[in-house]
């Protein structure tokens, strides 16, 4: 396997394909009731294309976000609250 081929994240692929299929069929269901088979197959094909697109582009619209304890603002807030609690306990 070459370095240019990335490992397939099957869970992410399944989630993207499944949600795209579900929402495409839900959005198109009023138009598909009583429609010929090729309309249903077209809706499934559209959903598969959308799901693959979202799977391939998942790094671009997904932000990992920092770990809370590595974020200085969060640590400062926690430390300030603990200091205030200690001071309040010492006063009483």
C-alpha positions as CSV (number, residue, x, y, z in Angstrom):
1,X,0.0,0.0,0.0
2,X,1.5,3.3,-1.0
3,X,1.6,6.5,1.1
4,X,-0.8,8.3,-1.2
5,X,-3.7,6.0,-0.3
6,X,-5.1,6.8,3.0
7,X,-6.6,4.3,5.4
8,X,-10.4,4.2,5.0
9,X,-12.3,5.2,8.2
10,X,-15.2,2.8,7.8
11,X,-17.2,4.3,10.7
12,X,-17.0,7.8,9.2
13,X,-17.7,6.5,5.7
14,X,-20.8,4.6,7.0
15,X,-22.0,7.6,9.0
16,X,-21.7,9.9,6.0
17,X,-23.3,7.6,3.5
18,X,-26.1,6.6,5.9
19,X,-27.0,10.1,6.9
20,X,-26.8,11.4,3.3
21,X,-29.1,8.5,2.2
22,X,-31.5,9.1,5.0
23,X,-31.9,12.8,4.5
24,X,-32.0,12.6,0.7
25,X,-34.8,10.0,0.8
26,X,-36.6,12.0,3.5
27,X,-36.4,15.2,1.5
28,X,-37.3,13.6,-1.7
29,X,-40.0,11.2,-0.4
30,X,-43.0,13.4,-1.3
31,X,-41.8,13.3,-4.9
32,X,-40.9,9.6,-4.9
33,X,-44.2,8.1,-3.7
34,X,-45.7,6.4,-6.8
35,X,-42.6,7.3,-8.9
36,X,-41.0,4.8,-11.2
37,X,-38.0,2.7,-10.0
38,X,-35.4,4.8,-11.8
39,X,-36.4,7.9,-9.7
40,X,-35.7,5.9,-6.5
41,X,-32.4,4.7,-7.9
42,X,-31.5,8.3,-8.9
43,X,-32.2,9.4,-5.3
44,X,-30.0,6.7,-4.0
45,X,-27.2,7.6,-6.5
46,X,-27.5,11.3,-5.4
47,X,-27.2,10.2,-1.8
48,X,-24.2,8.1,-2.4
49,X,-22.4,10.9,-4.3
50,X,-23.2,13.3,-1.5
51,X,-22.1,10.9,1.2
52,X,-18.8,10.2,-0.6
53,X,-18.2,14.0,-1.0
54,X,-18.8,14.6,2.7
55,X,-16.5,11.7,3.6
56,X,-13.7,13.0,1.4
57,X,-14.1,16.6,2.6
58,X,-14.6,15.7,6.3
59,X,-11.2,17.2,7.3
60,X,-12.2,20.5,5.9
61,X,-15.4,21.1,7.8
62,X,-14.4,19.3,11.0
63,X,-12.4,21.1,13.6
64,X,-10.8,18.9,16.2
65,X,-10.9,21.6,18.9
66,X,-8.4,21.9,21.7
67,X,-8.2,19.7,24.7
68,X,-9.8,21.8,27.5
69,X,-6.9,21.4,29.8
70,X,-4.4,22.6,27.2
71,X,-6.4,25.8,26.6
72,X,-4.9,28.5,28.8
73,X,-8.2,30.4,29.1
74,X,-10.0,27.3,30.5
75,X,-7.2,26.6,33.0
76,X,-7.1,30.2,34.2
77,X,-10.9,30.1,34.7
78,X,-10.7,26.9,36.8
79,X,-7.8,28.3,38.8
80,X,-9.6,31.6,39.5
81,X,-12.7,29.8,40.7
82,X,-10.8,27.5,43.0
83,X,-8.9,30.5,44.5
84,X,-12.2,32.3,45.0
85,X,-13.7,29.2,46.7
86,X,-10.6,28.9,49.0
87,X,-10.8,32.6,49.9
88,X,-14.5,32.4,50.6
89,X,-14.0,29.3,52.8
90,X,-11.1,31.0,54.7
91,X,-13.3,34.1,55.5
92,X,-16.1,32.1,57.0
